[in-house]
Amino acid sequence: MVRGKSIRMQRITSSGKIVCVPMDHGVSVGPIKGLENPNEIIRKIEQGGATSVLAHKGIFKSLATPPKIGIIVHITGSTDLGPAPNSKKLVGTVEEAIRLGADAVSVHINIGSKEEPEMLQLLGMVADECDKWEMPLIGMMYPRGEKISNPSDPVIVSHVARVGAELGADLVKTVYTGDPKTFEKVVKSCPVPIAVAGGPKSDTDKAVLELARDVVRAGAIGVTFGRNIFEHRNPELITKAISMVVLKGASVEEAMNLIGRGT
């Protein structure tokens, strides 16, 4: 039997793969480069072939027209200006996201911080609400905080991803371990699909595309790249190149040729 979660998951993916552009940075760090005009950047990533966009509720409310791609409403937040940046608090609800027309919701959970217990409780409660409304839940699971000395440690990343799955996330977004072999173990030990965060802005387009290729080869269903797309000199073009690699299985060389033709 087809369920609501399955229908909505299809709206944020393409043939089971995902190229999501997270734009929730405005709450945590402010209107950084590339996010000065959310309406404009969303149109560019639509044209580039992204499967979904992730942002806070106010961004979607402010758009001139509805996005033509999947909508993921982020419902947790904190700011770098506050006393506890790692402590993510609920700033929205699943029901509110439904009223906005969302196809999924996401929460950010920092494992290894002193605020972890409260965030684990938050994750469990939101997962229950998502089950109630048949709404997919994306768990942004990060190894971040006082107890984390190496956030790329495959053992730690595996643990962090598993926490997200065990507490009810339908899709886990987490960090890359640095190589496909160790990340494959992370994917295999997580009972729900995994997508990979892009991290800081990369120095080269090739590095971004190689990361996308490697994580898909390791078994991830795709990527959630923010800065490496919206801070790019040509967000539409880099989105097209990433989508070629993730959604169509193109080589890095083929995607680089596309970028070369567009610059």
Secondary structure, 3 states (H helix, E strand, C coil): CCCHHHHHHHHHCECCEEEEEECCHHHHCCCCCCCCCHHHHHHHHHHHCCCEEEEEHHHHHHCCCCCCCEEEEECEECCCCCCCCCCCEECCCHHHHHHCCCCEEEEEEEECCCCHHHHHHHHHHHHHHHHHHCCCEEEEEEECCCCCCCCCCHHHHHHHHHHHHHCCCCEEEECCCCCHHHHHHHHHCCCCCEEEECCCCCCCHHHHHHHHHHHHHCCCCEEECCHHHHCCCCHHHHHHHHHHHHHHCCCHHHHHHHHHHHC
